[in-house]
Structures are given as structure tokens and as C-alpha cells.
Amino acid sequence: MRKSHWHAWSGLFAVVIGMALHGPACGASNEQDGAEIRAVIESQLAAFAADDAARAFSFASPNIQRMFGTPDDFMAMVKSSYPVVYRPASVLFKPLQHVEDASIQVVQMSDAGGHVWLAVYRMQRQADGSWRIDGCVLRPAESKST
């Protein structure tokens, strides 16, 4: 992730995690946006499960696609840096949040070892109205699933 993106994300991350863990925020997105965003993330997770790099890459924003260049490079990064996103044992969507001008979807995931993670997705609406994933920050949650 570019340094400029990281600084913007780091400020939003703490706020979003707090909001996601303590309930929906005022002004939460409408249900249609939430359903569309969930479908995009679920589709990308399904593409990872099928090892379909091209399809997984298609759900990334133009910024992310430029950053990684090819579907194979993108898939290699996900496998090495986001193993729980690549192969989650469980997935739980938290309420969609709007922070400043960003639409943020927090997804709780567990890995094969039962460790719980929070994947914080920054979503970007495209000119055609569709949604794409414009980044994901992953951090361990405080608990372990049972």
C-alpha cells in the first residue's frame, strides 16, 4: 500500500473498528449499498476460494489494479499477506459505515486455527454506479472463535 494511502487508512482504522464493534453509526448506508458491497466482497472471496486470480482482481478498484499490475501479482500478495482473506474459515459482515467520504465494510473472519480477524474494506463507487474494493486493512480481533 502506498504511504499516502497508509496514512489516510491509519487514521480511519481506529475510528471504524470502534464503530463496528460498538454498533451502527448514525447515517449508516442504505440497505441497497450494503447489499451491493457485500456481494462484491463475497464474490471476491469466492474467486479466491476458486483460485481465480483474474476474477478476484476484477473486484479491485482501478487504483489497486494499477498498484499490482496483474491478477497473478495481486493473488500472490493476497496469499502471502492476507491468508485469512484468501481462505477464511468463517465470515461475518458488520454494519456498513460511512466515515468522512469513505464507505467502509468491516468483515470479521476466522482462520483455520480459530483466530479471529477484522478485515476493514474501503469501498469505492465507480462512475457506472458499481462498487469496487479500494483497499483492505487486516488486524487480529481481541478474541478467538470457539
TIRO-2110 file (N, C-alpha, C; in Angstrom, 1 decimal):
// TIRO-2110
0.9, -1.2, 0.0, N, 1, A
0.0, 0.0, 0.0, CA, 1, A
0.9, 1.2, 0.0, C, 1, A
0.6, 2.2, -0.8, N, 2, A
1.3, 3.4, -0.8, CA, 2, A
1.3, 4.1, 0.5, C, 2, A
2.4, 4.9, 0.8, N, 3, A
2.5, 5.6, 2.1, CA, 3, A
1.3, 6.5, 2.2, C, 3, A
1.0, 7.3, 1.2, N, 4, A
-0.1, 8.2, 1.3, CA, 4, A
-1.4, 7.5, 1.6, C, 4, A
-1.7, 6.4, 1.0, N, 5, A
-2.9, 5.6, 1.4, CA, 5, A
-2.8, 5.1, 2.8, C, 5, A
-1.6, 4.6, 3.2, N, 6, A
-1.5, 4.1, 4.6, CA, 6, A
-1.8, 5.2, 5.6, C, 6, A
-1.3, 6.4, 5.5, N, 7, A
-1.6, 7.4, 6.4, CA, 7, A
-3.1, 7.7, 6.5, C, 7, A
-3.8, 7.8, 5.4, N, 8, A
-5.2, 8.0, 5.4, CA, 8, A
-5.9, 6.9, 6.1, C, 8, A
-5.5, 5.6, 5.8, N, 9, A
-6.1, 4.4, 6.4, CA, 9, A
-5.9, 4.4, 7.9, C, 9, A
-4.7, 4.7, 8.3, N, 10, A
-4.4, 4.5, 9.7, CA, 10, A
-5.3, 5.4, 10.6, C, 10, A
-5.6, 6.6, 10.1, N, 11, A
-6.5, 7.5, 10.9, CA, 11, A
-7.9, 7.0, 10.9, C, 11, A
-8.4, 6.4, 9.8, N, 12, A
-9.7, 5.9, 9.8, CA, 12, A
-9.9, 4.6, 10.5, C, 12, A
-8.8, 3.8, 10.5, N, 13, A
-8.9, 2.4, 11.0, CA, 13, A
-9.4, 2.4, 12.5, C, 13, A
-8.8, 3.1, 13.4, N, 14, A
-9.3, 3.1, 14.8, CA, 14, A
-10.7, 3.5, 14.9, C, 14, A
-11.1, 4.5, 14.2, N, 15, A
-12.5, 5.0, 14.3, CA, 15, A
-13.4, 3.9, 13.8, C, 15, A
-13.1, 3.3, 12.6, N, 16, A
-14.0, 2.3, 12.0, CA, 16, A
-14.1, 1.1, 12.9, C, 16, A
-13.0, 0.6, 13.5, N, 17, A
-13.1, -0.5, 14.3, CA, 17, A
-13.9, -0.3, 15.5, C, 17, A
-13.8, 0.9, 16.1, N, 18, A
-14.6, 1.2, 17.3, CA, 18, A
-16.1, 1.3, 16.9, C, 18, A
-16.4, 1.8, 15.8, N, 19, A
-17.8, 1.9, 15.3, CA, 19, A
-18.3, 0.5, 15.0, C, 19, A
-17.6, -0.3, 14.4, N, 20, A
-18.0, -1.6, 14.0, CA, 20, A
-18.3, -2.5, 15.2, C, 20, A
-17.4, -2.4, 16.2, N, 21, A
-17.6, -3.2, 17.4, CA, 21, A
-18.6, -2.7, 18.4, C, 21, A
-19.0, -1.4, 18.3, N, 22, A
-20.0, -0.9, 19.2, CA, 22, A
-21.3, -0.5, 18.6, C, 22, A
-21.6, -1.0, 17.4, N, 23, A
-22.9, -0.8, 16.8, CA, 23, A
-22.8, 0.1, 15.6, C, 23, A
-24.0, 0.2, 14.9, N, 24, A
-24.0, 1.0, 13.7, CA, 24, A
-23.9, 2.5, 14.0, C, 24, A
-23.3, 3.2, 13.0, N, 25, A
-23.2, 4.6, 13.2, CA, 25, A
-24.4, 5.4, 12.7, C, 25, A
-24.5, 6.6, 13.1, N, 26, A
-25.6, 7.4, 12.6, CA, 26, A
-25.3, 7.6, 11.1, C, 26, A
-26.3, 7.7, 10.3, N, 27, A
-26.1, 7.9, 8.9, CA, 27, A
-25.6, 6.7, 8.2, C, 27, A
-25.7, 5.5, 8.7, N, 28, A
-25.2, 4.3, 8.0, CA, 28, A
-25.9, 4.2, 6.6, C, 28, A
-25.2, 3.6, 5.8, N, 29, A
-25.6, 3.5, 4.4, CA, 29, A
-27.0, 2.8, 4.2, C, 29, A
-27.6, 3.1, 3.1, N, 30, A
-28.9, 2.5, 2.8, CA, 30, A
-28.6, 1.0, 2.6, C, 30, A
-29.7, 0.2, 2.7, N, 31, A
-29.6, -1.2, 2.6, CA, 31, A
-29.1, -1.7, 1.2, C, 31, A
-29.5, -1.0, 0.1, N, 32, A
-29.0, -1.3, -1.2, CA, 32, A
-27.5, -1.3, -1.3, C, 32, A
-26.9, -0.2, -0.9, N, 33, A
-25.4, -0.1, -0.9, CA, 33, A
-24.8, -1.2, -0.1, C, 33, A
-25.3, -1.5, 1.1, N, 34, A
-24.8, -2.6, 1.9, CA, 34, A
-24.9, -3.9, 1.2, C, 34, A
-26.0, -4.2, 0.6, N, 35, A
-26.2, -5.5, -0.2, CA, 35, A
-25.2, -5.5, -1.4, C, 35, A
-25.1, -4.4, -2.1, N, 36, A
-24.2, -4.4, -3.2, CA, 36, A
-22.7, -4.6, -2.8, C, 36, A
-22.3, -3.9, -1.8, N, 37, A
-20.9, -4.0, -1.3, CA, 37, A
-20.7, -5.4, -0.7, C, 37, A
-21.6, -6.0, 0.0, N, 38, A
-21.4, -7.4, 0.5, CA, 38, A
-21.3, -8.3, -0.7, C, 38, A
-22.1, -8.2, -1.7, N, 39, A
-22.0, -9.0, -2.9, CA, 39, A
-20.6, -9.0, -3.6, C, 39, A
-20.0, -7.8, -3.6, N, 40, A
-18.7, -7.6, -4.2, CA, 40, A
-17.7, -8.3, -3.4, C, 40, A
-17.7, -8.1, -2.1, N, 41, A
-16.7, -8.8, -1.2, CA, 41, A
-16.9, -10.3, -1.2, C, 41, A
-18.1, -10.8, -1.2, N, 42, A
-18.4, -12.2, -1.2, CA, 42, A
-17.9, -12.8, -2.6, C, 42, A
-18.1, -12.1, -3.6, N, 43, A
-17.7, -12.5, -5.0, CA, 43, A
-16.2, -12.6, -5.0, C, 43, A
-15.5, -11.6, -4.4, N, 44, A
-14.0, -11.7, -4.4, CA, 44, A
-13.6, -12.9, -3.6, C, 44, A
-14.2, -13.1, -2.4, N, 45, A
-13.8, -14.2, -1.6, CA, 45, A
-14.1, -15.6, -2.3, C, 45, A
-15.1, -15.7, -3.1, N, 46, A
-15.4, -16.9, -3.9, CA, 46, A
-14.4, -17.1, -5.0, C, 46, A
-13.9, -16.0, -5.6, N, 47, A
-12.9, -16.0, -6.6, CA, 47, A
-11.5, -16.5, -5.9, C, 47, A
-11.2, -16.0, -4.7, N, 48, A
-10.0, -16.5, -4.0, CA, 48, A
-10.2, -18.0, -3.8, C, 48, A
-11.3, -18.4, -3.3, N, 49, A
-11.5, -19.9, -3.0, CA, 49, A
-11.4, -20.7, -4.2, C, 49, A
-11.7, -20.2, -5.4, N, 50, A
-11.6, -20.9, -6.7, CA, 50, A
-10.2, -20.7, -7.3, C, 50, A
-9.3, -20.0, -6.7, N, 51, A
-8.0, -19.6, -7.2, CA, 51, A
-8.1, -19.0, -8.6, C, 51, A
-9.2, -18.1, -8.7, N, 52, A
-9.4, -17.4, -10.0, CA, 52, A
-8.9, -16.0, -9.8, C, 52, A
-7.6, -15.8, -10.1, N, 53, A
-6.9, -14.5, -9.9, CA, 53, A
-7.6, -13.4, -10.8, C, 53, A
-7.9, -13.7, -12.0, N, 54, A
-8.5, -12.7, -12.9, CA, 54, A
-9.8, -12.2, -12.3, C, 54, A
-10.7, -13.1, -11.9, N, 55, A
-12.0, -12.7, -11.3, CA, 55, A
-11.8, -11.9, -10.0, C, 55, A
-10.9, -12.4, -9.1, N, 56, A
-10.6, -11.7, -7.9, CA, 56, A
-10.1, -10.3, -8.1, C, 56, A
-9.2, -10.1, -9.1, N, 57, A
-8.7, -8.9, -9.5, CA, 57, A
-9.7, -7.9, -10.0, C, 57, A
-10.7, -8.5, -10.7, N, 58, A
-11.8, -7.6, -11.3, CA, 58, A
-12.6, -6.9, -10.3, C, 58, A
-12.6, -7.3, -9.0, N, 59, A
-13.3, -6.6, -8.0, CA, 59, A
-12.5, -5.5, -7.3, C, 59, A
-11.2, -5.4, -7.7, N, 60, A
-10.4, -4.3, -7.1, CA, 60, A
-10.6, -3.0, -7.9, C, 60, A
-10.4, -1.9, -7.2, N, 61, A
-10.6, -0.6, -7.8, CA, 61, A
-9.5, -0.4, -8.8, C, 61, A
-9.7, 0.5, -9.7, N, 62, A
-8.6, 0.9, -10.7, CA, 62, A
-7.3, 1.2, -10.0, C, 62, A
-7.3, 1.9, -8.8, N, 63, A
-6.1, 2.2, -8.1, CA, 63, A
-5.4, 1.0, -7.7, C, 63, A
-6.1, 0.0, -7.1, N, 64, A
-5.4, -1.2, -6.7, CA, 64, A
-4.9, -2.0, -7.9, C, 64, A
-5.7, -2.0, -9.0, N, 65, A
-5.2, -2.7, -10.2, CA, 65, A
-4.0, -2.1, -10.7, C, 65, A
-3.9, -0.8, -10.7, N, 66, A
-2.6, -0.1, -11.2, CA, 66, A
-1.5, -0.5, -10.3, C, 66, A
-1.7, -0.5, -9.0, N, 67, A
-0.7, -0.8, -8.0, CA, 67, A
-0.1, -2.2, -8.2, C, 67, A
-0.9, -3.2, -8.5, N, 68, A
-0.4, -4.5, -8.6, CA, 68, A
-0.1, -5.0, -10.0, C, 68, A
-0.8, -4.3, -11.0, N, 69, A
-0.5, -4.6, -12.4, CA, 69, A
-1.1, -5.8, -13.0, C, 69, A
-1.0, -6.9, -12.4, N, 70, A
-1.5, -8.2, -13.0, CA, 70, A
-2.3, -8.9, -11.9, C, 70, A
-3.3, -9.7, -12.4, N, 71, A
-4.0, -10.6, -11.5, CA, 71, A
-3.2, -11.5, -10.7, C, 71, A
-2.1, -12.1, -11.3, N, 72, A
-1.3, -13.0, -10.6, CA, 72, A
-0.5, -12.3, -9.5, C, 72, A
0.0, -11.1, -9.8, N, 73, A
0.7, -10.4, -8.7, CA, 73, A
-0.2, -10.1, -7.6, C, 73, A
-1.4, -9.7, -7.9, N, 74, A
-2.4, -9.4, -6.9, CA, 74, A
-2.7, -10.6, -6.0, C, 74, A
-2.9, -11.8, -6.7, N, 75, A
-3.2, -13.0, -6.0, CA, 75, A
-2.0, -13.4, -5.1, C, 75, A
-0.8, -13.3, -5.6, N, 76, A
0.4, -13.6, -4.8, CA, 76, A
0.4, -12.8, -3.5, C, 76, A
0.1, -11.5, -3.6, N, 77, A
0.1, -10.6, -2.5, CA, 77, A
-1.0, -11.0, -1.5, C, 77, A
-2.1, -11.4, -1.9, N, 78, A
-3.2, -11.8, -1.0, CA, 78, A
-2.8, -13.1, -0.3, C, 78, A
-2.3, -14.0, -1.0, N, 79, A
-1.9, -15.3, -0.4, CA, 79, A
-0.9, -15.1, 0.7, C, 79, A
0.1, -14.2, 0.4, N, 80, A
1.2, -14.1, 1.4, CA, 80, A
0.9, -13.1, 2.5, C, 80, A
0.1, -12.0, 2.2, N, 81, A
-0.1, -11.0, 3.2, CA, 81, A
-1.5, -11.1, 3.9, C, 81, A
-2.5, -11.7, 3.3, N, 82, A
-3.8, -11.8, 3.8, CA, 82, A
-4.3, -13.3, 3.7, C, 82, A
-3.7, -14.2, 4.4, N, 83, A
-4.1, -15.6, 4.3, CA, 83, A
-5.5, -15.9, 4.8, C, 83, A
-6.0, -15.1, 5.8, N, 84, A
-7.3, -15.3, 6.2, CA, 84, A
-8.3, -14.8, 5.2, C, 84, A
-8.0, -13.8, 4.5, N, 85, A
-8.9, -13.3, 3.4, CA, 85, A
-8.9, -14.3, 2.2, C, 85, A
-7.7, -14.9, 2.0, N, 86, A
-7.6, -15.9, 0.9, CA, 86, A
-8.4, -17.1, 1.2, C, 86, A
-8.4, -17.6, 2.4, N, 87, A
-9.1, -18.8, 2.8, CA, 87, A
-9.7, -18.7, 4.2, C, 87, A
-10.8, -17.9, 4.3, N, 88, A
-11.4, -17.7, 5.6, CA, 88, A
-12.2, -19.0, 6.0, C, 88, A
-12.1, -19.3, 7.3, N, 89, A
-13.0, -20.4, 7.8, CA, 89, A
-14.4, -20.0, 8.1, C, 89, A
-14.5, -18.7, 8.5, N, 90, A
-15.9, -18.1, 8.7, CA, 90, A
-15.8, -16.6, 8.3, C, 90, A
-17.0, -16.1, 8.0, N, 91, A
-17.1, -14.7, 7.6, CA, 91, A
-18.3, -14.1, 8.2, C, 91, A
-18.2, -12.9, 8.8, N, 92, A
-19.3, -12.3, 9.4, CA, 92, A
-19.3, -10.8, 9.1, C, 92, A
-20.2, -10.3, 8.4, N, 93, A
-20.3, -8.9, 8.0, CA, 93, A
-20.8, -8.0, 9.1, C, 93, A
-20.1, -6.9, 9.4, N, 94, A
-20.6, -5.9, 10.4, CA, 94, A
-21.3, -4.9, 9.6, C, 94, A
-22.0, -4.0, 10.3, N, 95, A
-22.8, -2.9, 9.6, CA, 95, A
-21.8, -2.0, 8.7, C, 95, A
-22.3, -1.7, 7.5, N, 96, A
-21.6, -0.8, 6.7, CA, 96, A
-21.5, 0.6, 7.4, C, 96, A
-20.3, 1.2, 7.3, N, 97, A
-20.0, 2.5, 7.9, CA, 97, A
-19.7, 3.5, 6.8, C, 97, A
-20.0, 4.8, 7.1, N, 98, A
-19.5, 5.9, 6.3, CA, 98, A
-18.7, 6.8, 7.2, C, 98, A
-17.4, 6.9, 6.9, N, 99, A
-16.5, 7.8, 7.7, CA, 99, A
-15.9, 8.8, 6.7, C, 99, A
-16.2, 10.0, 7.0, N, 100, A
-15.8, 11.1, 6.1, CA, 100, A
-16.5, 10.8, 4.7, C, 100, A
-15.6, 10.7, 3.7, N, 101, A
-16.2, 10.4, 2.4, CA, 101, A
-16.0, 9.0, 2.0, C, 101, A
-15.7, 8.1, 2.9, N, 102, A
-15.4, 6.7, 2.6, CA, 102, A
-16.5, 5.8, 3.1, C, 102, A
-16.8, 4.8, 2.2, N, 103, A
-17.7, 3.7, 2.6, CA, 103, A
-16.8, 2.5, 3.1, C, 103, A
-17.0, 2.1, 4.3, N, 104, A
-16.1, 1.1, 5.0, CA, 104, A
-17.0, -0.1, 5.4, C, 104, A
-16.5, -1.3, 5.0, N, 105, A
-17.2, -2.5, 5.4, CA, 105, A
-16.2, -3.3, 6.2, C, 105, A
-16.5, -3.6, 7.5, N, 106, A
-15.7, -4.4, 8.3, CA, 106, A
-16.3, -5.8, 8.3, C, 106, A
-15.4, -6.8, 8.0, N, 107, A
-15.8, -8.2, 7.9, CA, 107, A
-14.9, -8.9, 9.0, C, 107, A
-15.6, -9.6, 9.9, N, 108, A
-14.9, -10.4, 10.9, CA, 108, A
-14.7, -11.8, 10.2, C, 108, A
-13.5, -12.3, 10.2, N, 109, A
-13.1, -13.6, 9.6, CA, 109, A
-12.3, -14.4, 10.6, C, 109, A
-12.5, -15.7, 10.5, N, 110, A
-11.6, -16.6, 11.3, CA, 110, A
-10.8, -17.4, 10.4, C, 110, A
-9.6, -17.8, 10.9, N, 111, A
-8.8, -18.6, 10.1, CA, 111, A
-8.9, -20.1, 10.5, C, 111, A
-8.2, -21.0, 9.9, N, 112, A
-8.3, -22.4, 10.2, CA, 112, A
-7.9, -22.7, 11.6, C, 112, A
-7.1, -21.9, 12.2, N, 113, A
-6.7, -22.1, 13.6, CA, 113, A
-7.6, -21.5, 14.6, C, 113, A
-8.7, -20.9, 14.2, N, 114, A
-9.7, -20.4, 15.1, CA, 114, A
-9.4, -18.9, 15.5, C, 114, A
-8.4, -18.3, 15.0, N, 115, A
-8.1, -16.9, 15.3, CA, 115, A
-9.0, -16.0, 14.6, C, 115, A
-9.5, -15.0, 15.2, N, 116, A
-10.4, -14.0, 14.7, CA, 116, A
-9.7, -12.8, 14.2, C, 116, A
-10.1, -12.3, 13.0, N, 117, A
-9.5, -11.2, 12.4, CA, 117, A
-10.6, -10.2, 12.0, C, 117, A
-10.2, -8.9, 11.9, N, 118, A
-11.1, -7.9, 11.3, CA, 118, A
-10.5, -7.4, 10.0, C, 118, A
-11.2, -7.6, 8.9, N, 119, A
-10.8, -7.1, 7.6, CA, 119, A
-11.6, -5.8, 7.4, C, 119, A
-10.9, -4.7, 7.2, N, 120, A
-11.6, -3.4, 7.0, CA, 120, A
-11.4, -3.0, 5.6, C, 120, A
-12.5, -3.1, 4.8, N, 121, A
-12.5, -2.8, 3.4, CA, 121, A
-12.9, -1.4, 3.1, C, 121, A
-12.1, -0.7, 2.3, N, 122, A
-12.5, 0.6, 1.8, CA, 122, A
-13.1, 0.4, 0.5, C, 122, A
-14.4, 0.8, 0.3, N, 123, A
-15.1, 0.6, -0.9, CA, 123, A
-15.2, 1.9, -1.7, C, 123, A
-15.1, 1.7, -3.1, N, 124, A
-15.2, 2.9, -3.9, CA, 124, A
-16.3, 2.7, -5.0, C, 124, A
-17.1, 3.7, -5.1, N, 125, A
-18.2, 3.6, -6.1, CA, 125, A
-17.6, 4.1, -7.4, C, 125, A
-17.8, 3.4, -8.5, N, 126, A
-17.3, 3.7, -9.8, CA, 126, A
-18.3, 4.6, -10.5, C, 126, A
-17.9, 5.2, -11.6, N, 127, A
-18.7, 6.1, -12.4, CA, 127, A
-20.0, 5.4, -12.9, C, 127, A
-19.9, 4.1, -13.1, N, 128, A
-21.1, 3.4, -13.6, CA, 128, A
-22.0, 3.0, -12.4, C, 128, A
-21.7, 3.4, -11.2, N, 129, A
-22.5, 3.1, -10.0, CA, 129, A
-22.1, 1.8, -9.3, C, 129, A
-21.3, 1.0, -9.9, N, 130, A
-20.9, -0.3, -9.3, CA, 130, A
-19.9, 0.0, -8.1, C, 130, A
-19.6, -1.0, -7.3, N, 131, A
-18.7, -0.8, -6.2, CA, 131, A
-17.4, -1.7, -6.5, C, 131, A
-16.3, -1.2, -6.1, N, 132, A
-15.0, -1.9, -6.1, CA, 132, A
-14.3, -1.8, -4.8, C, 132, A
-13.4, -2.7, -4.5, N, 133, A
-12.6, -2.7, -3.3, CA, 133, A
-11.4, -1.9, -3.5, C, 133, A
-11.2, -0.8, -2.7, N, 134, A
-10.1, 0.1, -2.9, CA, 134, A
-9.1, -0.1, -1.8, C, 134, A
-9.1, -1.2, -1.1, N, 135, A
-8.1, -1.5, -0.1, CA, 135, A
-8.7, -2.3, 1.0, C, 135, A
-7.8, -3.0, 1.7, N, 136, A
-8.2, -3.8, 2.9, CA, 136, A
-7.1, -3.7, 3.9, C, 136, A
-7.5, -3.5, 5.1, N, 137, A
-6.5, -3.5, 6.3, CA, 137, A
-7.0, -4.6, 7.2, C, 137, A
-6.1, -5.4, 7.6, N, 138, A
-6.4, -6.6, 8.4, CA, 138, A
-5.7, -6.5, 9.7, C, 138, A
-6.5, -6.8, 10.8, N, 139, A
-5.8, -6.8, 12.1, CA, 139, A
-6.5, -7.9, 12.9, C, 139, A
-5.7, -8.5, 13.9, N, 140, A
-6.3, -9.5, 14.8, CA, 140, A
-7.4, -8.9, 15.6, C, 140, A
-8.5, -9.6, 15.8, N, 141, A
-9.5, -9.2, 16.8, CA, 141, A
-9.0, -9.6, 18.2, C, 141, A
-9.8, -9.2, 19.1, N, 142, A
-9.4, -9.5, 20.5, CA, 142, A
-9.7, -10.9, 21.0, C, 142, A
-10.5, -11.6, 20.3, N, 143, A
-10.9, -12.9, 20.8, CA, 143, A
-10.6, -14.0, 19.8, C, 143, A
-10.8, -15.2, 20.3, N, 144, A
-10.6, -16.4, 19.5, CA, 144, A
-11.9, -17.1, 19.4, C, 144, A
-12.3, -17.6, 18.2, N, 145, A
-13.6, -18.2, 18.0, CA, 145, A
-13.6, -19.6, 18.7, C, 145, A
-14.8, -20.0, 19.0, N, 146, A
-14.9, -21.3, 19.7, CA, 146, A
-15.5, -22.4, 18.8, C, 146, A
END
